[in-house]
Amino acid sequence: MQLEIKNLNKRFGNKKATDNISVTLENGVYGLLGPNGAGKTTLMRQITTILKPDSGEILYNGKNIWKNEDAYRGIIGYLPQEFGVYKNFTAKQFLKYMASIKGLSKKYSEGKIESLLKLVGLYDVRNKAVGKFSGGMKRRIGIAQALLNDPQILILDEPTAGLDPQERARFRNLISQISKNKIVILSTHIISDIEAIAKETIIMKDGQLLIKGAHKEILEKMEGKVYLITTNEESEVQYIESKYKVVNLQRGIENTEIRVISDTIPNVRNVQSIKPRFEDVYMFYFEIQDTREV
């Protein structure tokens, strides 16, 4: 199974939402990482045929997806970031409704819905109104609807946003469980989710593809760029903040530890090179946000 994206371009006014994107995906989970406005959602909407590119093409097993849209849509599962439900429907009723929209037969749907409700851990509440579900339960019913047609390509846009750690862990385990023999694209700002389940990560910025690779490969490129500085002088803390990309600043009783990214060894005392983490990768490519712990 192969999904090949070739020279994909999409513009909205003066903004290039996808700028000559080319990437090839095969079975497994791919993390799609980037800040707001990077073009992630536009890319996913083009893969699902919701949006058509201005130029370029997407090939599924060598065939252009827009030349046989109906057949291609039959192998796609999609959970958008904003996923609405009919609050008065029970979980089972909602999935039956979604199955009918997808054109699935009643006989097929009945058995599939039962198995999916068990898979996502909602079978015991199948007759409960979806409007009374927690945020995590609604995301799980969203996954269930995306899996109704047993898709070969599953696209998930910010699936763990707003979930507590327990629900996120449950969600990750579910994605890992269903990813066999599928192409799964997982877009999220939560780096730990990508670290946990993605075999490769795609990093986008300003509509462009910055990097694609396995975590080990990406982290190797960060070797020698991450440092830990220890200081007990506030003036030095201020100097470091003004000169370097600070990933994390943690104040202790006696000392302050500052994790920084730099192409060269910082010109300060008590500095040591340390192993990069995936959070460092994000901070290296994008603007530093306030991650300090005071």
Phi and psi restraints in degrees (value plus and minus 20) as a CYANA .aco file:
   2 GLN   PHI    -169.0  -129.0
   2 GLN   PSI     114.5   154.5
   3 LEU   PHI    -137.6   -97.6
   3 LEU   PSI      96.2   136.2
   4 GLU   PHI    -134.6   -94.6
   4 GLU   PSI     100.9   140.9
   5 ILE   PHI    -125.6   -85.6
   5 ILE   PSI     102.4   142.4
   6 LYS   PHI    -146.3  -106.3
   6 LYS   PSI      94.7   134.7
   7 ASN   PHI      30.7    70.7
   7 ASN   PSI      30.7    70.7
   8 LEU   PHI    -102.8   -62.8
   8 LEU   PSI     105.5   145.5
   9 ASN   PHI    -149.3  -109.3
   9 ASN   PSI     115.3   155.3
  10 LYS   PHI    -166.1  -126.1
  10 LYS   PSI     107.4   147.4
  11 ARG   PHI    -141.0  -101.0
  11 ARG   PSI     119.0   159.0
  12 PHE   PHI    -138.8   -98.8
  12 PHE   PSI      84.3   124.3
  13 GLY   PHI      44.2    84.2
  13 GLY   PSI    -145.1  -105.1
  14 ASN   PHI    -110.2   -70.2
  14 ASN   PSI     -21.5    18.5
  15 LYS   PHI    -118.8   -78.8
  15 LYS   PSI     109.9   149.9
  16 LYS   PHI    -107.4   -67.4
  16 LYS   PSI      87.1   127.1
  17 ALA   PHI     -97.5   -57.5
  17 ALA   PSI     -58.9   -18.9
  18 THR   PHI    -150.4  -110.4
  18 THR   PSI     108.5   148.5
  19 ASP   PHI    -140.4  -100.4
  19 ASP   PSI      70.3   110.3
  20 ASN   PHI      37.5    77.5
  20 ASN   PSI      27.1    67.1
  21 ILE   PHI     -96.5   -56.5
  21 ILE   PSI     110.1   150.1
  22 SER   PHI    -155.7  -115.7
  22 SER   PSI     104.6   144.6
  23 VAL   PHI    -181.1  -141.1
  23 VAL   PSI     127.0   167.0
  24 THR   PHI    -138.2   -98.2
  24 THR   PSI     111.0   151.0
  25 LEU   PHI    -140.5  -100.5
  25 LEU   PSI     121.6   161.6
  26 GLU   PHI    -148.0  -108.0
  26 GLU   PSI    -189.2  -149.2
  27 ASN   PHI     -74.5   -34.5
  27 ASN   PSI     120.4   160.4
  28 GLY   PHI     108.8   148.8
  28 GLY   PSI     157.7   197.7
  29 VAL   PHI    -117.7   -77.7
  29 VAL   PSI     108.7   148.7
  30 TYR   PHI    -135.8   -95.8
  30 TYR   PSI     105.4   145.4
  31 GLY   PHI    -103.5   -63.5
  31 GLY   PSI     113.5   153.5
  32 LEU   PHI    -132.0   -92.0
  32 LEU   PSI      92.4   132.4
  33 LEU   PHI    -141.4  -101.4
  33 LEU   PSI     119.4   159.4
  34 GLY   PHI     148.4   188.4
  34 GLY   PSI     140.5   180.5
  35 PRO   PHI     -93.7   -53.7
  35 PRO   PSI     152.0   192.0
  36 ASN   PHI     -77.9   -37.9
  36 ASN   PSI     116.6   156.6
  37 GLY   PHI      66.4   106.4
  37 GLY   PSI     -14.7    25.3
  38 ALA   PHI     -94.4   -54.4
  38 ALA   PSI     -40.1    -0.1
  39 GLY   PHI      86.7   126.7
  39 GLY   PSI     -12.2    27.8
  40 LYS   PHI     -82.8   -42.8
  40 LYS   PSI     -70.6   -30.6
  41 THR   PHI     -85.1   -45.1
  41 THR   PSI     -59.0   -19.0
  42 THR   PHI     -81.5   -41.5
  42 THR   PSI     -62.3   -22.3
  43 LEU   PHI     -81.4   -41.4
  43 LEU   PSI     -65.6   -25.6
  44 MET   PHI     -85.5   -45.5
  44 MET   PSI     -57.5   -17.5
  45 ARG   PHI     -88.6   -48.6
  45 ARG   PSI     -49.2    -9.2
  46 GLN   PHI     -92.3   -52.3
  46 GLN   PSI     -58.4   -18.4
  47 ILE   PHI     -84.1   -44.1
  47 ILE   PSI     -53.6   -13.6
  48 THR   PHI    -105.8   -65.8
  48 THR   PSI     -22.0    18.0
  49 THR   PHI      52.8    92.8
  49 THR   PSI      -8.5    31.5
  50 ILE   PHI     -87.2   -47.2
  50 ILE   PSI     -58.2   -18.2
  51 LEU   PHI    -136.5   -96.5
  51 LEU   PSI     125.1   165.1
  52 LYS   PHI    -125.9   -85.9
  52 LYS   PSI     115.5   155.5
  53 PRO   PHI     -91.1   -51.1
  53 PRO   PSI     139.4   179.4
  54 ASP   PHI     -92.1   -52.1
  54 ASP   PSI     -53.7   -13.7
  55 SER   PHI    -177.7  -137.7
  55 SER   PSI     145.5   185.5
  56 GLY   PHI      75.6   115.6
  56 GLY   PSI     158.0   198.0
  57 GLU   PHI    -169.0  -129.0
  57 GLU   PSI     139.0   179.0
  58 ILE   PHI    -142.7  -102.7
  58 ILE   PSI     107.7   147.7
  59 LEU   PHI    -134.7   -94.7
  59 LEU   PSI     110.5   150.5
  60 TYR   PHI    -130.4   -90.4
  60 TYR   PSI      95.6   135.6
  61 ASN   PHI      30.8    70.8
  61 ASN   PSI      21.3    61.3
  62 GLY   PHI      66.7   106.7
  62 GLY   PSI     -22.9    17.1
  63 LYS   PHI    -132.0   -92.0
  63 LYS   PSI     116.6   156.6
  64 ASN   PHI     -85.5   -45.5
  64 ASN   PSI     105.1   145.1
  65 ILE   PHI     -87.9   -47.9
  65 ILE   PSI     -44.8    -4.8
  66 TRP   PHI    -104.7   -64.7
  66 TRP   PSI     -26.3    13.7
  67 LYS   PHI    -108.6   -68.6
  67 LYS   PSI     -30.4     9.6
  68 ASN   PHI    -170.3  -130.3
  68 ASN   PSI      41.0    81.0
  69 GLU   PHI     -79.5   -39.5
  69 GLU   PSI     -64.5   -24.5
  70 ASP   PHI     -81.6   -41.6
  70 ASP   PSI     -66.1   -26.1
  71 ALA   PHI     -84.3   -44.3
  71 ALA   PSI     -60.2   -20.2
  72 TYR   PHI     -86.1   -46.1
  72 TYR   PSI     -63.4   -23.4
  73 ARG   PHI     -80.5   -40.5
  73 ARG   PSI     -45.6    -5.6
  74 GLY   PHI     -88.6   -48.6
  74 GLY   PSI     -35.2     4.8
  75 ILE   PHI    -131.3   -91.3
  75 ILE   PSI      -7.7    32.3
  76 ILE   PHI    -124.4   -84.4
  76 ILE   PSI     118.0   158.0
  77 GLY   PHI    -142.0  -102.0
  77 GLY   PSI     116.8   156.8
  78 TYR   PHI    -160.0  -120.0
  78 TYR   PSI     108.3   148.3
  79 LEU   PHI    -137.1   -97.1
  79 LEU   PSI      81.9   121.9
  80 PRO   PHI     -92.1   -52.1
  80 PRO   PSI     144.8   184.8
  81 GLN   PHI     -82.0   -42.0
  81 GLN   PSI     -62.8   -22.8
  82 GLU   PHI    -119.7   -79.7
  82 GLU   PSI      81.6   121.6
  83 PHE   PHI    -132.8   -92.8
  83 PHE   PSI      94.3   134.3
  84 GLY   PHI    -114.9   -74.9
  84 GLY   PSI     131.9   171.9
  85 VAL   PHI    -150.8  -110.8
  85 VAL   PSI     137.2   177.2
  86 TYR   PHI    -106.5   -66.5
  86 TYR   PSI      88.8   128.8
  87 LYS   PHI     -80.8   -40.8
  87 LYS   PSI     -51.0   -11.0
  88 ASN   PHI    -105.2   -65.2
  88 ASN   PSI     -31.1     8.9
  89 PHE   PHI     -93.9   -53.9
  89 PHE   PSI     123.6   163.6
  90 THR   PHI     -95.7   -55.7
  90 THR   PSI     148.1   188.1
  91 ALA   PHI     -78.0   -38.0
  91 ALA   PSI     -62.2   -22.2
  92 LYS   PHI     -88.0   -48.0
  92 LYS   PSI     -62.8   -22.8
  93 GLN   PHI     -83.0   -43.0
  93 GLN   PSI     -61.2   -21.2
  94 PHE   PHI     -82.6   -42.6
  94 PHE   PSI     -63.6   -23.6
  95 LEU   PHI     -88.0   -48.0
  95 LEU   PSI     -54.1   -14.1
  96 LYS   PHI     -83.6   -43.6
  96 LYS   PSI     -62.0   -22.0
  97 TYR   PHI     -82.5   -42.5
  97 TYR   PSI     -65.3   -25.3
  98 MET   PHI     -85.8   -45.8
  98 MET   PSI     -56.1   -16.1
  99 ALA   PHI     -83.5   -43.5
  99 ALA   PSI     -58.7   -18.7
 100 SER   PHI     -87.5   -47.5
 100 SER   PSI     -58.1   -18.1
 101 ILE   PHI     -83.0   -43.0
 101 ILE   PSI     -57.1   -17.1
 102 LYS   PHI     -97.5   -57.5
 102 LYS   PSI     -24.6    15.4
 103 GLY   PHI      57.6    97.6
 103 GLY   PSI       4.0    44.0
 104 LEU   PHI    -104.8   -64.8
 104 LEU   PSI     125.2   165.2
 105 SER   PHI     -89.6   -49.6
 105 SER   PSI     131.8   171.8
 106 LYS   PHI     -81.6   -41.6
 106 LYS   PSI     -61.1   -21.1
 107 LYS   PHI     -83.1   -43.1
 107 LYS   PSI     -65.0   -25.0
 108 TYR   PHI     -85.5   -45.5
 108 TYR   PSI     -63.7   -23.7
 109 SER   PHI     -83.4   -43.4
 109 SER   PSI     -59.8   -19.8
 110 GLU   PHI     -79.4   -39.4
 110 GLU   PSI     -68.2   -28.2
 111 GLY   PHI     -89.4   -49.4
 111 GLY   PSI     -58.8   -18.8
 112 LYS   PHI     -85.8   -45.8
 112 LYS   PSI     -61.6   -21.6
 113 ILE   PHI     -82.7   -42.7
 113 ILE   PSI     -62.9   -22.9
 114 GLU   PHI     -79.1   -39.1
 114 GLU   PSI     -67.4   -27.4
 115 SER   PHI     -88.5   -48.5
 115 SER   PSI     -56.1   -16.1
 116 LEU   PHI     -89.6   -49.6
 116 LEU   PSI     -58.7   -18.7
 117 LEU   PHI     -82.1   -42.1
 117 LEU   PSI     -55.0   -15.0
 118 LYS   PHI     -91.4   -51.4
 118 LYS   PSI     -61.0   -21.0
 119 LEU   PHI     -80.9   -40.9
 119 LEU   PSI     -62.6   -22.6
 120 VAL   PHI    -111.5   -71.5
 120 VAL   PSI     -13.3    26.7
 121 GLY   PHI      53.7    93.7
 121 GLY   PSI      11.0    51.0
 122 LEU   PHI    -139.8   -99.8
 122 LEU   PSI      -9.5    30.5
 123 TYR   PHI     -83.0   -43.0
 123 TYR   PSI     -59.1   -19.1
 124 ASP   PHI     -89.2   -49.2
 124 ASP   PSI     -37.9     2.1
 125 VAL   PHI    -136.2   -96.2
 125 VAL   PSI       5.1    45.1
 126 ARG   PHI     -82.2   -42.2
 126 ARG   PSI     -44.3    -4.3
 127 ASN   PHI    -122.8   -82.8
 127 ASN   PSI      -5.2    34.8
 128 LYS   PHI    -115.7   -75.7
 128 LYS   PSI     123.4   163.4
 129 ALA   PHI     -82.8   -42.8
 129 ALA   PSI     112.9   152.9
 130 VAL   PHI     -82.8   -42.8
 130 VAL   PSI     -49.0    -9.0
 131 GLY   PHI     -82.1   -42.1
 131 GLY   PSI     -38.6     1.4
 132 LYS   PHI    -116.0   -76.0
 132 LYS   PSI     -18.4    21.6
 133 PHE   PHI     -94.2   -54.2
 133 PHE   PSI     133.4   173.4
 134 SER   PHI     -93.7   -53.7
 134 SER   PSI     150.7   190.7
 135 GLY   PHI     -78.8   -38.8
 135 GLY   PSI     -61.8   -21.8
 136 GLY   PHI     -85.3   -45.3
 136 GLY   PSI     -59.2   -19.2
 137 MET   PHI     -86.9   -46.9
 137 MET   PSI     -56.6   -16.6
 138 LYS   PHI     -86.7   -46.7
 138 LYS   PSI     -57.6   -17.6
 139 ARG   PHI     -86.4   -46.4
 139 ARG   PSI     -54.9   -14.9
 140 ARG   PHI     -89.8   -49.8
 140 ARG   PSI     -56.7   -16.7
 141 ILE   PHI     -88.6   -48.6
 141 ILE   PSI     -49.6    -9.6
 142 GLY   PHI     -85.2   -45.2
 142 GLY   PSI     -60.9   -20.9
 143 ILE   PHI     -83.4   -43.4
 143 ILE   PSI     -62.4   -22.4
 144 ALA   PHI     -79.4   -39.4
 144 ALA   PSI     -64.9   -24.9
 145 GLN   PHI     -85.7   -45.7
 145 GLN   PSI     -52.7   -12.7
 146 ALA   PHI     -90.1   -50.1
 146 ALA   PSI     -41.7    -1.7
 147 LEU   PHI    -118.5   -78.5
 147 LEU   PSI     -20.4    19.6
 148 LEU   PHI     -75.6   -35.6
 148 LEU   PSI     -60.2   -20.2
 149 ASN   PHI    -113.2   -73.2
 149 ASN   PSI      -3.9    36.1
 150 ASP   PHI      29.4    69.4
 150 ASP   PSI      40.8    80.8
 151 PRO   PHI     -88.5   -48.5
 151 PRO   PSI     131.3   171.3
 152 GLN   PHI    -107.4   -67.4
 152 GLN   PSI     -45.2    -5.2
 153 ILE   PHI    -143.3  -103.3
 153 ILE   PSI     101.4   141.4
 154 LEU   PHI    -137.6   -97.6
 154 LEU   PSI     104.0   144.0
 155 ILE   PHI    -139.3   -99.3
 155 ILE   PSI     103.5   143.5
 156 LEU   PHI    -144.7  -104.7
 156 LEU   PSI      96.3   136.3
 157 ASP   PHI    -123.1   -83.1
 157 ASP   PSI      88.9   128.9
 158 GLU   PHI      30.8    70.8
 158 GLU   PSI      34.7    74.7
 159 PRO   PHI     -90.6   -50.6
 159 PRO   PSI     -42.1    -2.1
 160 THR   PHI    -126.6   -86.6
 160 THR   PSI     -11.0    29.0
 161 ALA   PHI     -80.5   -40.5
 161 ALA   PSI     108.4   148.4
 162 GLY   PHI      62.0   102.0
 162 GLY   PSI     -18.5    21.5
 163 LEU   PHI    -109.0   -69.0
 163 LEU   PSI     130.1   170.1
 164 ASP   PHI     -97.1   -57.1
 164 ASP   PSI     146.6   186.6
 165 PRO   PHI     -76.1   -36.1
 165 PRO   PSI     -57.5   -17.5
 166 GLN   PHI     -85.8   -45.8
 166 GLN   PSI     -63.9   -23.9
 167 GLU   PHI     -86.8   -46.8
 167 GLU   PSI     -56.8   -16.8
 168 ARG   PHI     -84.4   -44.4
 168 ARG   PSI     -62.0   -22.0
 169 ALA   PHI     -83.1   -43.1
 169 ALA   PSI     -62.0   -22.0
 170 ARG   PHI     -81.5   -41.5
 170 ARG   PSI     -62.1   -22.1
 171 PHE   PHI     -84.8   -44.8
 171 PHE   PSI     -64.3   -24.3
 172 ARG   PHI     -80.4   -40.4
 172 ARG   PSI     -63.8   -23.8
 173 ASN   PHI     -82.1   -42.1
 173 ASN   PSI     -58.5   -18.5
 174 LEU   PHI     -85.0   -45.0
 174 LEU   PSI     -65.0   -25.0
 175 ILE   PHI     -82.1   -42.1
 175 ILE   PSI     -63.3   -23.3
 176 SER   PHI     -80.6   -40.6
 176 SER   PSI     -58.7   -18.7
 177 GLN   PHI     -86.2   -46.2
 177 GLN   PSI     -57.0   -17.0
 178 ILE   PHI    -115.9   -75.9
 178 ILE   PSI     -22.2    17.8
 179 SER   PHI    -101.3   -61.3
 179 SER   PSI     -28.6    11.4
 180 LYS   PHI     -83.4   -43.4
 180 LYS   PSI     111.1   151.1
 181 ASN   PHI      42.1    82.1
 181 ASN   PSI       7.5    47.5
 182 LYS   PHI    -155.3  -115.3
 182 LYS   PSI     136.4   176.4
 183 ILE   PHI    -116.4   -76.4
 183 ILE   PSI      98.1   138.1
 184 VAL   PHI    -136.3   -96.3
 184 VAL   PSI     104.4   144.4
 185 ILE   PHI    -130.0   -90.0
 185 ILE   PSI      97.7   137.7
 186 LEU   PHI    -135.9   -95.9
 186 LEU   PSI      89.1   129.1
 187 SER   PHI    -116.9   -76.9
 187 SER   PSI     109.6   149.6
 188 THR   PHI    -181.6  -141.6
 188 THR   PSI     137.6   177.6
 189 HIS   PHI    -114.4   -74.4
 189 HIS   PSI     -27.3    12.7
 190 ILE   PHI    -109.4   -69.4
 190 ILE   PSI      80.3   120.3
 191 ILE   PHI     -81.0   -41.0
 191 ILE   PSI     -57.6   -17.6
 192 SER   PHI     -83.6   -43.6
 192 SER   PSI     -50.4   -10.4
 193 ASP   PHI     -85.9   -45.9
 193 ASP   PSI     -61.5   -21.5
 194 ILE   PHI     -87.5   -47.5
 194 ILE   PSI     -62.3   -22.3
 195 GLU   PHI     -78.3   -38.3
 195 GLU   PSI     -56.8   -16.8
 196 ALA   PHI     -93.5   -53.5
 196 ALA   PSI     -56.1   -16.1
 197 ILE   PHI    -148.2  -108.2
 197 ILE   PSI     -35.9     4.1
 198 ALA   PHI    -102.5   -62.5
 198 ALA   PSI     117.2   157.2
 199 LYS   PHI    -101.4   -61.4
 199 LYS   PSI     -49.2    -9.2
 200 GLU   PHI    -161.9  -121.9
 200 GLU   PSI     137.5   177.5
 201 THR   PHI    -142.7  -102.7
 201 THR   PSI     117.5   157.5
 202 ILE   PHI    -130.5   -90.5
 202 ILE   PSI     103.1   143.1
 203 ILE   PHI    -129.6   -89.6
 203 ILE   PSI     105.9   145.9
 204 MET   PHI    -138.4   -98.4
 204 MET   PSI     129.5   169.5
 205 LYS   PHI    -172.9  -132.9
 205 LYS   PSI     110.1   150.1
 206 ASP   PHI      33.5    73.5
 206 ASP   PSI      20.0    60.0
 207 GLY   PHI      60.6   100.6
 207 GLY   PSI     -22.8    17.2
 208 GLN   PHI    -128.1   -88.1
 208 GLN   PSI     133.2   173.2
 209 LEU   PHI    -104.8   -64.8
 209 LEU   PSI      95.3   135.3
 210 LEU   PHI    -106.1   -66.1
 210 LEU   PSI     -63.3   -23.3
 211 ILE   PHI    -180.4  -140.4
 211 ILE   PSI     127.0   167.0
 212 LYS   PHI    -160.2  -120.2
 212 LYS   PSI     109.7   149.7
 213 GLY   PHI     156.2   196.2
 213 GLY   PSI     151.3   191.3
 214 ALA   PHI     -89.4   -49.4
 214 ALA   PSI     135.3   175.3
 215 HIS   PHI     -76.8   -36.8
 215 HIS   PSI     -61.5   -21.5
 216 LYS   PHI     -80.7   -40.7
 216 LYS   PSI     -62.7   -22.7
 217 GLU   PHI     -85.1   -45.1
 217 GLU   PSI     -62.7   -22.7
 218 ILE   PHI     -86.4   -46.4
 218 ILE   PSI     -61.9   -21.9
 219 LEU   PHI     -87.5   -47.5
 219 LEU   PSI     -53.6   -13.6
 220 GLU   PHI     -81.4   -41.4
 220 GLU   PSI     -53.0   -13.0
 221 LYS   PHI     -90.5   -50.5
 221 LYS   PSI     -36.1     3.9
 222 MET   PHI    -115.0   -75.0
 222 MET   PSI     -23.7    16.3
 223 GLU   PHI     -78.1   -38.1
 223 GLU   PSI     115.6   155.6
 224 GLY   PHI      60.0   100.0
 224 GLY   PSI      -8.4    31.6
 225 LYS   PHI    -138.6   -98.6
 225 LYS   PSI     -23.8    16.2
 226 VAL   PHI    -138.4   -98.4
 226 VAL   PSI     110.4   150.4
 227 TYR   PHI    -155.0  -115.0
 227 TYR   PSI     130.5   170.5
 228 LEU   PHI    -134.0   -94.0
 228 LEU   PSI     104.0   144.0
 229 ILE   PHI    -133.2   -93.2
 229 ILE   PSI     112.5   152.5
 230 THR   PHI    -134.6   -94.6
 230 THR   PSI     109.2   149.2
 231 THR   PHI    -169.0  -129.0
 231 THR   PSI     137.1   177.1
 232 ASN   PHI    -142.0  -102.0
 232 ASN   PSI      -4.9    35.1
 233 GLU   PHI    -134.0   -94.0
 233 GLU   PSI     104.6   144.6
 234 GLU   PHI     -85.2   -45.2
 234 GLU   PSI     -53.7   -13.7
 235 SER   PHI     -84.4   -44.4
 235 SER   PSI     -55.4   -15.4
 236 GLU   PHI     -90.8   -50.8
 236 GLU   PSI     -57.2   -17.2
 237 VAL   PHI     -77.9   -37.9
 237 VAL   PSI     -66.4   -26.4
 238 GLN   PHI     -84.4   -44.4
 238 GLN   PSI     -58.2   -18.2
 239 TYR   PHI     -84.0   -44.0
 239 TYR   PSI     -65.5   -25.5
 240 ILE   PHI     -83.0   -43.0
 240 ILE   PSI     -61.6   -21.6
 241 GLU   PHI     -83.4   -43.4
 241 GLU   PSI     -52.1   -12.1
 242 SER   PHI    -101.3   -61.3
 242 SER   PSI     -43.3    -3.3
 243 LYS   PHI    -122.6   -82.6
 243 LYS   PSI     -46.5    -6.5
 244 TYR   PHI    -149.7  -109.7
 244 TYR   PSI     141.2   181.2
 245 LYS   PHI     -96.5   -56.5
 245 LYS   PSI      91.7   131.7
 246 VAL   PHI    -113.3   -73.3
 246 VAL   PSI      99.1   139.1
 247 VAL   PHI    -104.7   -64.7
 247 VAL   PSI     -61.7   -21.7
 248 ASN   PHI    -173.5  -133.5
 248 ASN   PSI     121.5   161.5
 249 LEU   PHI    -151.0  -111.0
 249 LEU   PSI      99.7   139.7
 250 GLN   PHI    -146.5  -106.5
 250 GLN   PSI     100.0   140.0
 251 ARG   PHI    -111.6   -71.6
 251 ARG   PSI     108.5   148.5
 252 GLY   PHI    -125.9   -85.9
 252 GLY   PSI    -194.3  -154.3
 253 ILE   PHI     -85.7   -45.7
 253 ILE   PSI     -62.0   -22.0
 254 GLU   PHI    -126.5   -86.5
 254 GLU   PSI     -56.9   -16.9
 255 ASN   PHI    -149.8  -109.8
 255 ASN   PSI     142.8   182.8
 256 THR   PHI    -134.0   -94.0
 256 THR   PSI     109.7   149.7
 257 GLU   PHI    -124.8   -84.8
 257 GLU   PSI     109.3   149.3
 258 ILE   PHI    -144.4  -104.4
 258 ILE   PSI     102.2   142.2
 259 ARG   PHI    -116.2   -76.2
 259 ARG   PSI     101.3   141.3
 260 VAL   PHI    -148.4  -108.4
 260 VAL   PSI     138.6   178.6
 261 ILE   PHI    -132.0   -92.0
 261 ILE   PSI     110.7   150.7
 262 SER   PHI    -175.4  -135.4
 262 SER   PSI     121.4   161.4
 263 ASP   PHI     -91.5   -51.5
 263 ASP   PSI     -41.3    -1.3
 264 THR   PHI    -148.4  -108.4
 264 THR   PSI     144.1   184.1
 265 ILE   PHI     -83.9   -43.9
 265 ILE   PSI     105.4   145.4
 266 PRO   PHI     -77.5   -37.5
 266 PRO   PSI     119.3   159.3
 267 ASN   PHI    -106.3   -66.3
 267 ASN   PSI      47.6    87.6
 268 VAL   PHI    -162.3  -122.3
 268 VAL   PSI     151.2   191.2
 269 ARG   PHI    -101.2   -61.2
 269 ARG   PSI     143.7   183.7
 270 ASN   PHI      30.1    70.1
 270 ASN   PSI      36.1    76.1
 271 VAL   PHI    -139.3   -99.3
 271 VAL   PSI     120.3   160.3
 272 GLN   PHI    -159.7  -119.7
 272 GLN   PSI     123.8   163.8
 273 SER   PHI     -95.3   -55.3
 273 SER   PSI     116.1   156.1
 274 ILE   PHI    -150.7  -110.7
 274 ILE   PSI     144.5   184.5
 275 LYS   PHI     -87.9   -47.9
 275 LYS   PSI     113.7   153.7
 276 PRO   PHI     -92.6   -52.6
 276 PRO   PSI     131.5   171.5
 277 ARG   PHI    -136.1   -96.1
 277 ARG   PSI     149.2   189.2
 278 PHE   PHI     -88.0   -48.0
 278 PHE   PSI     -47.4    -7.4
 279 GLU   PHI     -80.5   -40.5
 279 GLU   PSI     -55.7   -15.7
 280 ASP   PHI     -84.1   -44.1
 280 ASP   PSI     -57.1   -17.1
 281 VAL   PHI     -80.1   -40.1
 281 VAL   PSI     -66.9   -26.9
 282 TYR   PHI     -80.9   -40.9
 282 TYR   PSI     -65.7   -25.7
 283 MET   PHI     -88.1   -48.1
 283 MET   PSI     -49.0    -9.0
 284 PHE   PHI     -87.5   -47.5
 284 PHE   PSI     -60.2   -20.2
 285 TYR   PHI    -108.2   -68.2
 285 TYR   PSI     -43.2    -3.2
 286 PHE   PHI    -144.4  -104.4
 286 PHE   PSI     151.6   191.6
 287 GLU   PHI     -82.5   -42.5
 287 GLU   PSI     120.0   160.0
 288 ILE   PHI     -90.5   -50.5
 288 ILE   PSI     111.7   151.7
 289 GLN   PHI    -129.1   -89.1
 289 GLN   PSI     148.2   188.2
 290 ASP   PHI     -94.7   -54.7
 290 ASP   PSI      82.5   122.5
 291 THR   PHI    -134.4   -94.4
 291 THR   PSI      -3.6    36.4
 292 ARG   PHI     -93.7   -53.7
 292 ARG   PSI     127.2   167.2
 293 GLU   PHI    -135.3   -95.3
 293 GLU   PSI      92.9   132.9
